[in-house]
Amino acid sequence: MKKRILLTGGSGMVGRNLLEHPEIGRFEVLSPDSRELDLLDPNAVEAYLRLQKPDLIIHAAGRVGGIQANLKAPVRFLMENLDMGRNVIGAARSAGVKQLLNLGSSCMYPRNAPTPFHEEMVLQGELEPTNEGYALAKIVIARLCKYISREDPAYQYKSLIPCNIYGRYDRFDSASSHLVAAVIHKIHEAKMSSLTSVEIWGDGVARREFIYAGDVADCLIRSIDHFGALPQMMNVGCGGDSTIDEYYQIVAEVIGYRGAFHHDVTKPAGMMRKLVSTQKAQAWGWRAETALRDGIAKTYDYYLQMRNQKADPRATR
Ligand SMILES: NC(=O)c1ccc[n+]([C@@H]2O[C@H](COP(=O)([O-])OP(=O)(O)OC[C@H]3O[C@@H](n4cnc5c(N)ncnc54)[C@H](OP(=O)(O)O)[C@@H]3O)[C@@H](O)[C@H]2O)c1
């Protein structure tokens, strides 16, 4: 019999990449979107889980966004991520679901922690203020998983901590997008408008780690298959980072933009460096396979496909 999995956030970037993974057919996957099941409604979540009784839950729903979105709405980022996590985890426990995989974020690490971040460094220092609300919610939910497993080891509630993610189904609008998607959109537009220069927020030397969403889906499939051996908290990273300037350069090469770049140092750039340790993941037997340039090329193909569909409504997704 197929393992029955409830995937929250199935319409999001991580969820969609998992749903189109070549191995996903081995499982029975329930993936209600927010209209079918609003995770902010505790009664609805409780009723759903009592009825469906999945073998495993992958909690990939959340309120997610880049620096601008986080700065603008910290209350929403804190409350929604906290409430969704609490509702899903509390109801899972009441319904007797024994395995749950929660998605955290590398924002959970202290701003001044030495890199690479090891899982034990969570709560060892002050958080980055630009996304503190989001990070606090993620920390509380990861701790909740840990406490539940500690109180009753029959309940294996674990957390993955991905670094930044980019790829197919990313959001490219500048208000809520993350770095790679935002840069692809910006440079594509610059090329189309024959702009001679593109602005970069901050001085461009801050370093960021971005993993391809297809690789995160790979890690989730392996987590389903090897759930028992999965550590309580485990980073999901690609093992290397690049400067913000380098992301702009690689995207420009992929797109074929030949203009210049200039920096606006009055704009916030966030943490200087964010790189997660991949030691635990490697010991567990997994590593990301997609090279940055290849991932960016695939993401740009997806971006162009989406734009063409908007231009031609007869085209299908
Ligand atoms: N993207 C990244 O760079 C990144 C990095 C590290 C960790 N993560 C974590 O990975 C997880 C997935 O991120 P993502 O990038 O896939 O996010 P995303 O593309 O923004 O998708 C968010 C998902 O959450 C769902 N959702 C939001 N509010 C909901 C509600 N009230 N009820 C039910 N569903 C709700 C959305 O469903 P609807 O479409 O129906 O609203 C959507 O499916 C999140 O926990 C995030 O914190 C992401």
PDBQT file of the ligand as one rigid body, heavy atoms in Angstrom, charges set to zero:
ROOT
HETATM    1  N1  LIG A 401      11.451  30.040  -0.774  1.00  0.00    +0.000 N 
HETATM    2  C1  LIG A 401      12.547  30.004  -0.071  1.00  0.00    +0.000 C 
HETATM    3  O1  LIG A 401      13.576  30.579  -0.429  1.00  0.00    +0.000 OA
HETATM    4  C2  LIG A 401      12.583  29.245   1.236  1.00  0.00    +0.000 A 
HETATM    5  C3  LIG A 401      13.822  29.143   1.898  1.00  0.00    +0.000 A 
HETATM    6  C4  LIG A 401      13.876  28.431   3.094  1.00  0.00    +0.000 A 
HETATM    7  C5  LIG A 401      12.737  27.865   3.597  1.00  0.00    +0.000 A 
HETATM    8  N2  LIG A 401      11.563  27.992   2.939  1.00  0.00    +0.000 N 
HETATM    9  C6  LIG A 401      10.373  27.397   3.538  1.00  0.00    +0.000 C 
HETATM   10  O2  LIG A 401       9.845  26.399   2.677  1.00  0.00    +0.000 OA
HETATM   11  C7  LIG A 401       8.427  26.385   2.782  1.00  0.00    +0.000 C 
HETATM   12  C8  LIG A 401       7.827  26.529   1.381  1.00  0.00    +0.000 C 
HETATM   13  O3  LIG A 401       8.234  27.763   0.829  1.00  0.00    +0.000 OA
HETATM   14  P1  LIG A 401       7.815  28.181  -0.659  1.00  0.00    +0.000 P 
HETATM   15  O4  LIG A 401       8.910  28.999  -1.188  1.00  0.00    +0.000 OA
HETATM   16  O5  LIG A 401       7.334  26.994  -1.409  1.00  0.00    +0.000 OA
HETATM   17  O6  LIG A 401       6.586  29.154  -0.361  1.00  0.00    +0.000 OA
HETATM   18  P2  LIG A 401       5.520  29.763  -1.387  1.00  0.00    +0.000 P 
HETATM   19  O7  LIG A 401       5.889  29.486  -2.793  1.00  0.00    +0.000 OA
HETATM   20  O8  LIG A 401       5.291  31.173  -0.969  1.00  0.00    +0.000 OA
HETATM   21  O9  LIG A 401       4.214  28.928  -1.070  1.00  0.00    +0.000 OA
HETATM   22  C9  LIG A 401       3.550  29.095   0.132  1.00  0.00    +0.000 C 
HETATM   23  C10 LIG A 401       2.503  28.023   0.248  1.00  0.00    +0.000 C 
HETATM   24  O10 LIG A 401       1.864  28.178   1.503  1.00  0.00    +0.000 OA
HETATM   25  C11 LIG A 401       0.472  28.093   1.285  1.00  0.00    +0.000 C 
HETATM   26  N3  LIG A 401      -0.286  28.856   2.277  1.00  0.00    +0.000 N 
HETATM   27  C12 LIG A 401      -0.081  30.140   2.674  1.00  0.00    +0.000 A 
HETATM   28  N4  LIG A 401      -1.010  30.500   3.565  1.00  0.00    +0.000 NA
HETATM   29  C13 LIG A 401      -1.826  29.413   3.720  1.00  0.00    +0.000 A 
HETATM   30  C14 LIG A 401      -2.965  29.158   4.498  1.00  0.00    +0.000 A 
HETATM   31  N5  LIG A 401      -3.507  30.100   5.315  1.00  0.00    +0.000 N 
HETATM   32  N6  LIG A 401      -3.553  27.946   4.408  1.00  0.00    +0.000 NA
HETATM   33  C15 LIG A 401      -3.060  26.992   3.582  1.00  0.00    +0.000 A 
HETATM   34  N7  LIG A 401      -1.953  27.170   2.837  1.00  0.00    +0.000 NA
HETATM   35  C16 LIG A 401      -1.349  28.374   2.909  1.00  0.00    +0.000 A 
HETATM   36  C17 LIG A 401       0.231  28.669  -0.097  1.00  0.00    +0.000 C 
HETATM   37  O11 LIG A 401      -0.990  28.182  -0.562  1.00  0.00    +0.000 OA
HETATM   38  P3  LIG A 401      -1.967  29.098  -1.486  1.00  0.00    +0.000 P 
HETATM   39  O12 LIG A 401      -1.246  29.239  -2.779  1.00  0.00    +0.000 OA
HETATM   40  O13 LIG A 401      -3.201  28.283  -1.617  1.00  0.00    +0.000 OA
HETATM   41  O14 LIG A 401      -2.134  30.372  -0.764  1.00  0.00    +0.000 OA
HETATM   42  C18 LIG A 401       1.434  28.089  -0.846  1.00  0.00    +0.000 C 
HETATM   43  O15 LIG A 401       1.128  26.791  -1.291  1.00  0.00    +0.000 OA
HETATM   44  C19 LIG A 401       8.044  27.497   3.765  1.00  0.00    +0.000 C 
HETATM   45  O16 LIG A 401       7.924  26.966   5.035  1.00  0.00    +0.000 OA
HETATM   46  C20 LIG A 401       9.260  28.406   3.736  1.00  0.00    +0.000 C 
HETATM   47  O17 LIG A 401       9.397  29.126   4.934  1.00  0.00    +0.000 OA
HETATM   48  C21 LIG A 401      11.454  28.653   1.755  1.00  0.00    +0.000 A 
ENDROOT
TORSDOF 0
